[in-house]
Amino acid sequence: MIIPIRCFSCGKPIAHLWEKYKQRVEAGEDPKKVLDELGLERYCCRAMFLGHIDLLPLVSKFKKF
């Protein structure tokens, strides 16, 4: 639902970069270029960003029992 704090494979902290990445990609920038400029060089960290789907807005619509 939300981006993990650390990469599952290497343990590098990545959560603080998610908002910057999301804003720049939605503005029309190339995801590869954005990931390079944010300093995400390992393929495991890049996969965390490219494969993540932000479900928090969808889930927050439903009430708990």
CHARMM-style PDB file with segment names, atoms N, HN, CA, C and O in Angstrom:
ATOM      1  N   MET     1       0.823  -1.189   0.000  1.00  0.00      PROA
ATOM      2  CA  MET     1       0.000   0.000   0.000  1.00  0.00      PROA
ATOM      3  C   MET     1       0.866   1.250   0.000  1.00  0.00      PROA
ATOM      4  O   MET     1       0.653   2.152  -0.810  1.00  0.00      PROA
ATOM      5  N   ILE     2       1.830   1.312   0.891  1.00  0.00      PROA
ATOM      6  HN  ILE     2       2.003   0.579   1.550  1.00  0.00      PROA
ATOM      7  CA  ILE     2       2.768   2.422   0.861  1.00  0.00      PROA
ATOM      8  C   ILE     2       4.148   1.844   0.588  1.00  0.00      PROA
ATOM      9  O   ILE     2       4.403   0.668   0.847  1.00  0.00      PROA
ATOM     10  N   ILE     3       5.019   2.668   0.072  1.00  0.00      PROA
ATOM     11  HN  ILE     3       4.811   3.623  -0.138  1.00  0.00      PROA
ATOM     12  CA  ILE     3       6.354   2.198  -0.296  1.00  0.00      PROA
ATOM     13  C   ILE     3       7.092   1.736   0.962  1.00  0.00      PROA
ATOM     14  O   ILE     3       7.025   2.411   1.988  1.00  0.00      PROA
ATOM     15  N   PRO     4       7.787   0.613   0.907  1.00  0.00      PROA
ATOM     16  CA  PRO     4       8.534   0.147   2.079  1.00  0.00      PROA
ATOM     17  C   PRO     4       9.647   1.128   2.463  1.00  0.00      PROA
ATOM     18  O   PRO     4      10.176   1.842   1.610  1.00  0.00      PROA
ATOM     19  N   ILE     5       9.987   1.156   3.727  1.00  0.00      PROA
ATOM     20  HN  ILE     5       9.558   0.577   4.419  1.00  0.00      PROA
ATOM     21  CA  ILE     5      11.042   2.051   4.215  1.00  0.00      PROA
ATOM     22  C   ILE     5      12.375   1.703   3.576  1.00  0.00      PROA
ATOM     23  O   ILE     5      13.114   2.589   3.147  1.00  0.00      PROA
ATOM     24  N   ARG     6      12.681   0.421   3.513  1.00  0.00      PROA
ATOM     25  HN  ARG     6      12.081  -0.299   3.862  1.00  0.00      PROA
ATOM     26  CA  ARG     6      13.951  -0.045   2.954  1.00  0.00      PROA
ATOM     27  C   ARG     6      13.695  -1.030   1.817  1.00  0.00      PROA
ATOM     28  O   ARG     6      12.647  -1.671   1.741  1.00  0.00      PROA
ATOM     29  N   CYS     7      14.674  -1.125   0.952  1.00  0.00      PROA
ATOM     30  HN  CYS     7      15.526  -0.604   1.014  1.00  0.00      PROA
ATOM     31  CA  CYS     7      14.626  -2.104  -0.132  1.00  0.00      PROA
ATOM     32  C   CYS     7      14.657  -3.498   0.478  1.00  0.00      PROA
ATOM     33  O   CYS     7      15.430  -3.752   1.401  1.00  0.00      PROA
ATOM     34  N   PHE     8      13.829  -4.400  -0.026  1.00  0.00      PROA
ATOM     35  HN  PHE     8      13.201  -4.194  -0.776  1.00  0.00      PROA
ATOM     36  CA  PHE     8      13.769  -5.751   0.525  1.00  0.00      PROA
ATOM     37  C   PHE     8      15.072  -6.514   0.309  1.00  0.00      PROA
ATOM     38  O   PHE     8      15.435  -7.343   1.143  1.00  0.00      PROA
ATOM     39  N   SER     9      15.776  -6.261  -0.774  1.00  0.00      PROA
ATOM     40  HN  SER     9      15.480  -5.587  -1.451  1.00  0.00      PROA
ATOM     41  CA  SER     9      16.965  -7.038  -1.105  1.00  0.00      PROA
ATOM     42  C   SER     9      18.234  -6.516  -0.455  1.00  0.00      PROA
ATOM     43  O   SER     9      18.964  -7.274   0.183  1.00  0.00      PROA
ATOM     44  N   CYS    10      18.502  -5.222  -0.613  1.00  0.00      PROA
ATOM     45  HN  CYS    10      17.909  -4.606  -1.131  1.00  0.00      PROA
ATOM     46  CA  CYS    10      19.786  -4.694  -0.154  1.00  0.00      PROA
ATOM     47  C   CYS    10      19.694  -3.899   1.147  1.00  0.00      PROA
ATOM     48  O   CYS    10      20.714  -3.687   1.803  1.00  0.00      PROA
ATOM     49  N   GLY    11      18.504  -3.458   1.533  1.00  0.00      PROA
ATOM     50  HN  GLY    11      17.676  -3.630   0.999  1.00  0.00      PROA
ATOM     51  CA  GLY    11      18.344  -2.736   2.786  1.00  0.00      PROA
ATOM     52  C   GLY    11      18.565  -1.241   2.712  1.00  0.00      PROA
ATOM     53  O   GLY    11      18.571  -0.570   3.745  1.00  0.00      PROA
ATOM     54  N   LYS    12      18.746  -0.701   1.519  1.00  0.00      PROA
ATOM     55  HN  LYS    12      18.740  -1.246   0.680  1.00  0.00      PROA
ATOM     56  CA  LYS    12      18.961   0.741   1.377  1.00  0.00      PROA
ATOM     57  C   LYS    12      17.652   1.490   1.667  1.00  0.00      PROA
ATOM     58  O   LYS    12      16.595   1.082   1.187  1.00  0.00      PROA
ATOM     59  N   PRO    13      17.710   2.581   2.445  1.00  0.00      PROA
ATOM     60  CA  PRO    13      16.501   3.380   2.691  1.00  0.00      PROA
ATOM     61  C   PRO    13      16.024   4.036   1.386  1.00  0.00      PROA
ATOM     62  O   PRO    13      16.797   4.709   0.705  1.00  0.00      PROA
ATOM     63  N   ILE    14      14.748   3.833   1.048  1.00  0.00      PROA
ATOM     64  HN  ILE    14      14.120   3.287   1.601  1.00  0.00      PROA
ATOM     65  CA  ILE    14      14.238   4.361  -0.213  1.00  0.00      PROA
ATOM     66  C   ILE    14      12.946   5.153  -0.069  1.00  0.00      PROA
ATOM     67  O   ILE    14      12.565   5.870  -0.995  1.00  0.00      PROA
ATOM     68  N   ALA    15      12.263   5.043   1.065  1.00  0.00      PROA
ATOM     69  HN  ALA    15      12.573   4.461   1.816  1.00  0.00      PROA
ATOM     70  CA  ALA    15      10.935   5.634   1.212  1.00  0.00      PROA
ATOM     71  C   ALA    15      10.948   7.147   1.073  1.00  0.00      PROA
ATOM     72  O   ALA    15       9.980   7.730   0.583  1.00  0.00      PROA
ATOM     73  N   HSD    16      12.032   7.795   1.497  1.00  0.00      PROA
ATOM     74  HN  HSD    16      12.818   7.322   1.895  1.00  0.00      PROA
ATOM     75  CA  HSD    16      12.085   9.253   1.440  1.00  0.00      PROA
ATOM     76  C   HSD    16      12.162   9.780   0.003  1.00  0.00      PROA
ATOM     77  O   HSD    16      11.952  10.971  -0.224  1.00  0.00      PROA
ATOM     78  N   LEU    17      12.454   8.923  -0.953  1.00  0.00      PROA
ATOM     79  HN  LEU    17      12.624   7.955  -0.768  1.00  0.00      PROA
ATOM     80  CA  LEU    17      12.557   9.334  -2.349  1.00  0.00      PROA
ATOM     81  C   LEU    17      11.258   9.154  -3.127  1.00  0.00      PROA
ATOM     82  O   LEU    17      11.148   9.642  -4.252  1.00  0.00      PROA
ATOM     83  N   TRP    18      10.275   8.467  -2.556  1.00  0.00      PROA
ATOM     84  HN  TRP    18      10.364   8.071  -1.642  1.00  0.00      PROA
ATOM     85  CA  TRP    18       9.058   8.120  -3.284  1.00  0.00      PROA
ATOM     86  C   TRP    18       8.270   9.342  -3.747  1.00  0.00      PROA
ATOM     87  O   TRP    18       7.851   9.389  -4.904  1.00  0.00      PROA
ATOM     88  N   GLU    19       8.058  10.318  -2.892  1.00  0.00      PROA
ATOM     89  HN  GLU    19       8.398  10.280  -1.952  1.00  0.00      PROA
ATOM     90  CA  GLU    19       7.261  11.497  -3.266  1.00  0.00      PROA
ATOM     91  C   GLU    19       7.914  12.277  -4.405  1.00  0.00      PROA
ATOM     92  O   GLU    19       7.238  12.714  -5.336  1.00  0.00      PROA
ATOM     93  N   LYS    20       9.234  12.447  -4.322  1.00  0.00      PROA
ATOM     94  HN  LYS    20       9.784  12.092  -3.566  1.00  0.00      PROA
ATOM     95  CA  LYS    20       9.951  13.155  -5.398  1.00  0.00      PROA
ATOM     96  C   LYS    20       9.797  12.403  -6.720  1.00  0.00      PROA
ATOM     97  O   LYS    20       9.538  13.003  -7.763  1.00  0.00      PROA
ATOM     98  N   TYR    21       9.961  11.074  -6.657  1.00  0.00      PROA
ATOM     99  HN  TYR    21      10.172  10.586  -5.810  1.00  0.00      PROA
ATOM    100  CA  TYR    21       9.836  10.245  -7.856  1.00  0.00      PROA
ATOM    101  C   TYR    21       8.430  10.360  -8.447  1.00  0.00      PROA
ATOM    102  O   TYR    21       8.267  10.564  -9.651  1.00  0.00      PROA
ATOM    103  N   LYS    22       7.431  10.229  -7.598  1.00  0.00      PROA
ATOM    104  HN  LYS    22       7.563  10.063  -6.621  1.00  0.00      PROA
ATOM    105  CA  LYS    22       6.043  10.246  -8.052  1.00  0.00      PROA
ATOM    106  C   LYS    22       5.679  11.586  -8.692  1.00  0.00      PROA
ATOM    107  O   LYS    22       5.026  11.619  -9.735  1.00  0.00      PROA
ATOM    108  N   GLN    23       6.096  12.681  -8.075  1.00  0.00      PROA
ATOM    109  HN  GLN    23       6.626  12.654  -7.228  1.00  0.00      PROA
ATOM    110  CA  GLN    23       5.798  14.009  -8.617  1.00  0.00      PROA
ATOM    111  C   GLN    23       6.457  14.216  -9.973  1.00  0.00      PROA
ATOM    112  O   GLN    23       5.827  14.731 -10.897  1.00  0.00      PROA
ATOM    113  N   ARG    24       7.720  13.820 -10.098  1.00  0.00      PROA
ATOM    114  HN  ARG    24       8.231  13.402  -9.347  1.00  0.00      PROA
ATOM    115  CA  ARG    24       8.440  14.050 -11.344  1.00  0.00      PROA
ATOM    116  C   ARG    24       7.922  13.181 -12.486  1.00  0.00      PROA
ATOM    117  O   ARG    24       7.860  13.634 -13.629  1.00  0.00      PROA
ATOM    118  N   VAL    25       7.551  11.940 -12.187  1.00  0.00      PROA
ATOM    119  HN  VAL    25       7.601  11.573 -11.258  1.00  0.00      PROA
ATOM    120  CA  VAL    25       7.024  11.053 -13.235  1.00  0.00      PROA
ATOM    121  C   VAL    25       5.646  11.533 -13.677  1.00  0.00      PROA
ATOM    122  O   VAL    25       5.340  11.504 -14.868  1.00  0.00      PROA
ATOM    123  N   GLU    26       4.809  11.974 -12.735  1.00  0.00      PROA
ATOM    124  HN  GLU    26       5.057  11.998 -11.767  1.00  0.00      PROA
ATOM    125  CA  GLU    26       3.489  12.495 -13.098  1.00  0.00      PROA
ATOM    126  C   GLU    26       3.595  13.783 -13.905  1.00  0.00      PROA
ATOM    127  O   GLU    26       2.690  14.116 -14.670  1.00  0.00      PROA
ATOM    128  N   ALA    27       4.707  14.513 -13.736  1.00  0.00      PROA
ATOM    129  HN  ALA    27       5.442  14.243 -13.115  1.00  0.00      PROA
ATOM    130  CA  ALA    27       4.932  15.735 -14.502  1.00  0.00      PROA
ATOM    131  C   ALA    27       5.396  15.442 -15.928  1.00  0.00      PROA
ATOM    132  O   ALA    27       5.478  16.347 -16.758  1.00  0.00      PROA
ATOM    133  N   GLY    28       5.701  14.165 -16.209  1.00  0.00      PROA
ATOM    134  HN  GLY    28       5.635  13.430 -15.534  1.00  0.00      PROA
ATOM    135  CA  GLY    28       6.044  13.790 -17.575  1.00  0.00      PROA
ATOM    136  C   GLY    28       7.495  13.426 -17.801  1.00  0.00      PROA
ATOM    137  O   GLY    28       7.891  13.194 -18.943  1.00  0.00      PROA
ATOM    138  N   GLU    29       8.303  13.368 -16.754  1.00  0.00      PROA
ATOM    139  HN  GLU    29       7.981  13.557 -15.826  1.00  0.00      PROA
ATOM    140  CA  GLU    29       9.710  13.011 -16.934  1.00  0.00      PROA
ATOM    141  C   GLU    29       9.856  11.506 -17.127  1.00  0.00      PROA
ATOM    142  O   GLU    29       8.988  10.729 -16.730  1.00  0.00      PROA
ATOM    143  N   ASP    30      10.956  11.112 -17.737  1.00  0.00      PROA
ATOM    144  HN  ASP    30      11.661  11.744 -18.059  1.00  0.00      PROA
ATOM    145  CA  ASP    30      11.257   9.704 -17.978  1.00  0.00      PROA
ATOM    146  C   ASP    30      11.636   9.030 -16.658  1.00  0.00      PROA
ATOM    147  O   ASP    30      12.525   9.518 -15.959  1.00  0.00      PROA
ATOM    148  N   PRO    31      10.976   7.912 -16.297  1.00  0.00      PROA
ATOM    149  CA  PRO    31      11.291   7.239 -15.032  1.00  0.00      PROA
ATOM    150  C   PRO    31      12.763   6.844 -14.894  1.00  0.00      PROA
ATOM    151  O   PRO    31      13.317   6.921 -13.797  1.00  0.00      PROA
ATOM    152  N   LYS    32      13.402   6.424 -15.983  1.00  0.00      PROA
ATOM    153  HN  LYS    32      12.952   6.362 -16.874  1.00  0.00      PROA
ATOM    154  CA  LYS    32      14.814   6.047 -15.926  1.00  0.00      PROA
ATOM    155  C   LYS    32      15.678   7.221 -15.517  1.00  0.00      PROA
ATOM    156  O   LYS    32      16.566   7.083 -14.676  1.00  0.00      PROA
ATOM    157  N   LYS    33      15.422   8.365 -16.105  1.00  0.00      PROA
ATOM    158  HN  LYS    33      14.700   8.477 -16.788  1.00  0.00      PROA
ATOM    159  CA  LYS    33      16.199   9.566 -15.790  1.00  0.00      PROA
ATOM    160  C   LYS    33      15.980   9.992 -14.340  1.00  0.00      PROA
ATOM    161  O   LYS    33      16.925  10.384 -13.654  1.00  0.00      PROA
ATOM    162  N   VAL    34      14.740   9.913 -13.879  1.00  0.00      PROA
ATOM    163  HN  VAL    34      13.973   9.595 -14.436  1.00  0.00      PROA
ATOM    164  CA  VAL    34      14.420  10.314 -12.501  1.00  0.00      PROA
ATOM    165  C   VAL    34      15.123   9.392 -11.512  1.00  0.00      PROA
ATOM    166  O   VAL    34      15.709   9.866 -10.539  1.00  0.00      PROA
ATOM    167  N   LEU    35      15.073   8.084 -11.745  1.00  0.00      PROA
ATOM    168  HN  LEU    35      14.596   7.698 -12.536  1.00  0.00      PROA
ATOM    169  CA  LEU    35      15.730   7.137 -10.848  1.00  0.00      PROA
ATOM    170  C   LEU    35      17.242   7.351 -10.821  1.00  0.00      PROA
ATOM    171  O   LEU    35      17.861   7.252  -9.762  1.00  0.00      PROA
ATOM    172  N   ASP    36      17.837   7.642 -11.971  1.00  0.00      PROA
ATOM    173  HN  ASP    36      17.334   7.722 -12.831  1.00  0.00      PROA
ATOM    174  CA  ASP    36      19.274   7.929 -12.022  1.00  0.00      PROA
ATOM    175  C   ASP    36      19.610   9.168 -11.198  1.00  0.00      PROA
ATOM    176  O   ASP    36      20.588   9.165 -10.451  1.00  0.00      PROA
ATOM    177  N   GLU    37      18.815  10.218 -11.324  1.00  0.00      PROA
ATOM    178  HN  GLU    37      18.020  10.220 -11.931  1.00  0.00      PROA
ATOM    179  CA  GLU    37      19.094  11.465 -10.617  1.00  0.00      PROA
ATOM    180  C   GLU    37      18.830  11.355  -9.115  1.00  0.00      PROA
ATOM    181  O   GLU    37      19.440  12.080  -8.329  1.00  0.00      PROA
ATOM    182  N   LEU    38      17.932  10.462  -8.710  1.00  0.00      PROA
ATOM    183  HN  LEU    38      17.437   9.873  -9.349  1.00  0.00      PROA
ATOM    184  CA  LEU    38      17.670  10.248  -7.287  1.00  0.00      PROA
ATOM    185  C   LEU    38      18.732   9.364  -6.633  1.00  0.00      PROA
ATOM    186  O   LEU    38      18.770   9.243  -5.409  1.00  0.00      PROA
ATOM    187  N   GLY    39      19.587   8.752  -7.436  1.00  0.00      PROA
ATOM    188  HN  GLY    39      19.556   8.851  -8.431  1.00  0.00      PROA
ATOM    189  CA  GLY    39      20.677   7.945  -6.901  1.00  0.00      PROA
ATOM    190  C   GLY    39      20.333   6.481  -6.711  1.00  0.00      PROA
ATOM    191  O   GLY    39      21.032   5.774  -5.985  1.00  0.00      PROA
ATOM    192  N   LEU    40      19.278   6.013  -7.345  1.00  0.00      PROA
ATOM    193  HN  LEU    40      18.710   6.587  -7.935  1.00  0.00      PROA
ATOM    194  CA  LEU    40      18.908   4.607  -7.258  1.00  0.00      PROA
ATOM    195  C   LEU    40      19.570   3.854  -8.412  1.00  0.00      PROA
ATOM    196  O   LEU    40      19.068   3.847  -9.536  1.00  0.00      PROA
ATOM    197  N   GLU    41      20.697   3.226  -8.114  1.00  0.00      PROA
ATOM    198  HN  GLU    41      21.105   3.231  -7.201  1.00  0.00      PROA
ATOM    199  CA  GLU    41      21.476   2.563  -9.150  1.00  0.00      PROA
ATOM    200  C   GLU    41      21.262   1.056  -9.172  1.00  0.00      PROA
ATOM    201  O   GLU    41      21.344   0.435 -10.232  1.00  0.00      PROA
ATOM    202  N   ARG    42      20.987   0.460  -8.012  1.00  0.00      PROA
ATOM    203  HN  ARG    42      20.919   0.964  -7.151  1.00  0.00      PROA
ATOM    204  CA  ARG    42      20.809  -0.988  -7.955  1.00  0.00      PROA
ATOM    205  C   ARG    42      19.469  -1.384  -8.562  1.00  0.00      PROA
ATOM    206  O   ARG    42      18.468  -0.688  -8.389  1.00  0.00      PROA
ATOM    207  N   TYR    43      19.460  -2.492  -9.264  1.00  0.00      PROA
ATOM    208  HN  TYR    43      20.273  -3.057  -9.404  1.00  0.00      PROA
ATOM    209  CA  TYR    43      18.225  -2.924  -9.930  1.00  0.00      PROA
ATOM    210  C   TYR    43      17.152  -3.320  -8.930  1.00  0.00      PROA
ATOM    211  O   TYR    43      15.963  -3.227  -9.235  1.00  0.00      PROA
ATOM    212  N   CYS    44      17.552  -3.764  -7.730  1.00  0.00      PROA
ATOM    213  HN  CYS    44      18.518  -3.840  -7.482  1.00  0.00      PROA
ATOM    214  CA  CYS    44      16.545  -4.156  -6.743  1.00  0.00      PROA
ATOM    215  C   CYS    44      15.775  -2.930  -6.249  1.00  0.00      PROA
ATOM    216  O   CYS    44      14.557  -2.995  -6.082  1.00  0.00      PROA
ATOM    217  N   CYS    45      16.463  -1.827  -6.016  1.00  0.00      PROA
ATOM    218  HN  CYS    45      17.452  -1.775  -6.151  1.00  0.00      PROA
ATOM    219  CA  CYS    45      15.807  -0.596  -5.563  1.00  0.00      PROA
ATOM    220  C   CYS    45      14.939  -0.007  -6.678  1.00  0.00      PROA
ATOM    221  O   CYS    45      13.838   0.483  -6.423  1.00  0.00      PROA
ATOM    222  N   ARG    46      15.433  -0.057  -7.890  1.00  0.00      PROA
ATOM    223  HN  ARG    46      16.327  -0.455  -8.097  1.00  0.00      PROA
ATOM    224  CA  ARG    46      14.669   0.458  -9.027  1.00  0.00      PROA
ATOM    225  C   ARG    46      13.389  -0.348  -9.225  1.00  0.00      PROA
ATOM    226  O   ARG    46      12.342   0.209  -9.553  1.00  0.00      PROA
ATOM    227  N   ALA    47      13.480  -1.664  -9.024  1.00  0.00      PROA
ATOM    228  HN  ALA    47      14.331  -2.117  -8.757  1.00  0.00      PROA
ATOM    229  CA  ALA    47      12.305  -2.520  -9.174  1.00  0.00      PROA
ATOM    230  C   ALA    47      11.257  -2.203  -8.114  1.00  0.00      PROA
ATOM    231  O   ALA    47      10.060  -2.316  -8.376  1.00  0.00      PROA
ATOM    232  N   MET    48      11.694  -1.807  -6.923  1.00  0.00      PROA
ATOM    233  HN  MET    48      12.666  -1.715  -6.710  1.00  0.00      PROA
ATOM    234  CA  MET    48      10.746  -1.434  -5.869  1.00  0.00      PROA
ATOM    235  C   MET    48       9.912  -0.234  -6.318  1.00  0.00      PROA
ATOM    236  O   MET    48       8.710  -0.183  -6.056  1.00  0.00      PROA
ATOM    237  N   PHE    49      10.533   0.720  -6.983  1.00  0.00      PROA
ATOM    238  HN  PHE    49      11.509   0.678  -7.196  1.00  0.00      PROA
ATOM    239  CA  PHE    49       9.826   1.921  -7.436  1.00  0.00      PROA
ATOM    240  C   PHE    49       8.964   1.631  -8.658  1.00  0.00      PROA
ATOM    241  O   PHE    49       7.817   2.071  -8.729  1.00  0.00      PROA
ATOM    242  N   LEU    50       9.509   0.898  -9.612  1.00  0.00      PROA
ATOM    243  HN  LEU    50      10.441   0.541  -9.554  1.00  0.00      PROA
ATOM    244  CA  LEU    50       8.777   0.645 -10.849  1.00  0.00      PROA
ATOM    245  C   LEU    50       7.610  -0.302 -10.652  1.00  0.00      PROA
ATOM    246  O   LEU    50       6.616  -0.218 -11.374  1.00  0.00      PROA
ATOM    247  N   GLY    51       7.714  -1.206  -9.682  1.00  0.00      PROA
ATOM    248  HN  GLY    51       8.521  -1.274  -9.095  1.00  0.00      PROA
ATOM    249  CA  GLY    51       6.657  -2.174  -9.455  1.00  0.00      PROA
ATOM    250  C   GLY    51       5.646  -1.764  -8.403  1.00  0.00      PROA
ATOM    251  O   GLY    51       4.685  -2.493  -8.158  1.00  0.00      PROA
ATOM    252  N   HSD    52       5.840  -0.620  -7.779  1.00  0.00      PROA
ATOM    253  HN  HSD    52       6.621  -0.027  -7.979  1.00  0.00      PROA
ATOM    254  CA  HSD    52       4.955  -0.198  -6.693  1.00  0.00      PROA
ATOM    255  C   HSD    52       3.676   0.445  -7.231  1.00  0.00      PROA
ATOM    256  O   HSD    52       3.721   1.271  -8.144  1.00  0.00      PROA
ATOM    257  N   ILE    53       2.543   0.060  -6.659  1.00  0.00      PROA
ATOM    258  HN  ILE    53       2.506  -0.610  -5.918  1.00  0.00      PROA
ATOM    259  CA  ILE    53       1.256   0.672  -6.978  1.00  0.00      PROA
ATOM    260  C   ILE    53       0.730   1.281  -5.692  1.00  0.00      PROA
ATOM    261  O   ILE    53       0.585   0.579  -4.690  1.00  0.00      PROA
ATOM    262  N   ASP    54       0.444   2.570  -5.703  1.00  0.00      PROA
ATOM    263  HN  ASP    54       0.562   3.140  -6.517  1.00  0.00      PROA
ATOM    264  CA  ASP    54       0.004   3.272  -4.510  1.00  0.00      PROA
ATOM    265  C   ASP    54      -1.486   3.026  -4.299  1.00  0.00      PROA
ATOM    266  O   ASP    54      -2.322   3.635  -4.966  1.00  0.00      PROA
ATOM    267  N   LEU    55      -1.817   2.127  -3.364  1.00  0.00      PROA
ATOM    268  HN  LEU    55      -1.138   1.632  -2.821  1.00  0.00      PROA
ATOM    269  CA  LEU    55      -3.201   1.758  -3.100  1.00  0.00      PROA
ATOM    270  C   LEU    55      -3.808   2.492  -1.912  1.00  0.00      PROA
ATOM    271  O   LEU    55      -4.986   2.295  -1.611  1.00  0.00      PROA
ATOM    272  N   LEU    56      -3.048   3.318  -1.241  1.00  0.00      PROA
ATOM    273  HN  LEU    56      -2.091   3.478  -1.486  1.00  0.00      PROA
ATOM    274  CA  LEU    56      -3.541   3.990  -0.043  1.00  0.00      PROA
ATOM    275  C   LEU    56      -4.785   4.837  -0.303  1.00  0.00      PROA
ATOM    276  O   LEU    56      -5.713   4.770   0.502  1.00  0.00      PROA
ATOM    277  N   PRO    57      -4.866   5.631  -1.377  1.00  0.00      PROA
ATOM    278  CA  PRO    57      -6.100   6.390  -1.621  1.00  0.00      PROA
ATOM    279  C   PRO    57      -7.318   5.490  -1.840  1.00  0.00      PROA
ATOM    280  O   PRO    57      -8.423   5.834  -1.419  1.00  0.00      PROA
ATOM    281  N   LEU    58      -7.131   4.364  -2.480  1.00  0.00      PROA
ATOM    282  HN  LEU    58      -6.234   4.084  -2.822  1.00  0.00      PROA
ATOM    283  CA  LEU    58      -8.238   3.439  -2.733  1.00  0.00      PROA
ATOM    284  C   LEU    58      -8.710   2.772  -1.439  1.00  0.00      PROA
ATOM    285  O   LEU    58      -9.912   2.682  -1.190  1.00  0.00      PROA
ATOM    286  N   VAL    59      -7.785   2.313  -0.632  1.00  0.00      PROA
ATOM    287  HN  VAL    59      -6.808   2.386  -0.834  1.00  0.00      PROA
ATOM    288  CA  VAL    59      -8.119   1.604   0.593  1.00  0.00      PROA
ATOM    289  C   VAL    59      -8.726   2.550   1.635  1.00  0.00      PROA
ATOM    290  O   VAL    59      -9.565   2.132   2.433  1.00  0.00      PROA
ATOM    291  N   SER    60      -8.317   3.794   1.632  1.00  0.00      PROA
ATOM    292  HN  SER    60      -7.636   4.134   0.984  1.00  0.00      PROA
ATOM    293  CA  SER    60      -8.819   4.743   2.632  1.00  0.00      PROA
ATOM    294  C   SER    60     -10.304   5.074   2.435  1.00  0.00      PROA
ATOM    295  O   SER    60     -10.913   5.677   3.319  1.00  0.00      PROA
ATOM    296  N   LYS    61     -10.889   4.701   1.317  1.00  0.00      PROA
ATOM    297  HN  LYS    61     -10.395   4.211   0.599  1.00  0.00      PROA
ATOM    298  CA  LYS    61     -12.308   4.938   1.083  1.00  0.00      PROA
ATOM    299  C   LYS    61     -13.198   3.999   1.901  1.00  0.00      PROA
ATOM    300  O   LYS    61     -14.358   4.315   2.164  1.00  0.00      PROA
ATOM    301  N   PHE    62     -12.658   2.854   2.300  1.00  0.00      PROA
ATOM    302  HN  PHE    62     -11.715   2.597   2.086  1.00  0.00      PROA
ATOM    303  CA  PHE    62     -13.440   1.846   3.005  1.00  0.00      PROA
ATOM    304  C   PHE    62     -13.302   2.008   4.510  1.00  0.00      PROA
ATOM    305  O   PHE    62     -12.246   2.392   5.013  1.00  0.00      PROA
ATOM    306  N   LYS    63     -14.383   1.710   5.222  1.00  0.00      PROA
ATOM    307  HN  LYS    63     -15.241   1.398   4.813  1.00  0.00      PROA
ATOM    308  CA  LYS    63     -14.383   1.810   6.676  1.00  0.00      PROA
ATOM    309  C   LYS    63     -13.992   0.479   7.299  1.00  0.00      PROA
ATOM    310  O   LYS    63     -14.204  -0.588   6.723  1.00  0.00      PROA
ATOM    311  N   LYS    64     -13.411   0.573   8.497  1.00  0.00      PROA
ATOM    312  HN  LYS    64     -13.238   1.440   8.965  1.00  0.00      PROA
ATOM    313  CA  LYS    64     -13.152  -0.632   9.269  1.00  0.00      PROA
ATOM    314  C   LYS    64     -14.402  -0.995  10.040  1.00  0.00      PROA
ATOM    315  O   LYS    64     -15.225  -0.123  10.319  1.00  0.00      PROA
ATOM    316  N   PHE    65     -14.566  -2.247  10.386  1.00  0.00      PROA
ATOM    317  HN  PHE    65     -13.897  -2.956  10.159  1.00  0.00      PROA
ATOM    318  CA  PHE    65     -15.727  -2.689  11.151  1.00  0.00      PROA
ATOM    319  C   PHE    65     -15.581  -2.329  12.593  1.00  0.00      PROA
ATOM    320  OT1 PHE    65     -16.467  -2.622  13.395  1.00  0.00      PROA
TER     321      PHE     65
END
